[in-house]
């Protein structure tokens, strides 16, 4: 897993509030987006998002990580 790519995917999902919308915008399959975020969560050892069939919300760790990702990606 390329962490920078996974961070970009995570940021896009968080901004759009949807795995499907992020997949469409990134031009990849929804399953690829889901796998990237799951791999990132496994690598970090924390849950970044709470998912339900109707809603996606960031956890407190997810909110903090989102801000850090934005800073890192802007620097890169």
Residue pairs with C-beta under 8 A, 6 or more apart in sequence:
1 36
1 39
1 40
1 43
3 40
3 43
4 72
4 73
4 76
5 36
6 36
6 37
6 39
6 40
6 43
7 40
7 69
7 72
7 73
8 73
9 22
9 26
9 33
9 36
9 37
9 40
10 36
10 37
10 40
10 48
10 65
10 66
10 69
11 66
11 69
11 70
11 73
12 22
12 25
12 26
13 19
13 22
13 33
13 37
13 49
13 56
14 49
14 58
14 62
14 66
16 22
16 25
17 56
18 56
19 30
19 33
19 34
19 37
19 56
20 30
22 33
23 29
23 30
23 32
23 33
26 33
37 48
37 49
40 48
41 47
41 48
41 49
44 61
44 65
46 59
46 61
46 62
46 65
47 59
47 61
47 62
48 58
48 59
48 61
48 62
48 65
49 56
49 57
49 58
49 59
49 62
50 56
50 57
50 58
50 59
58 66
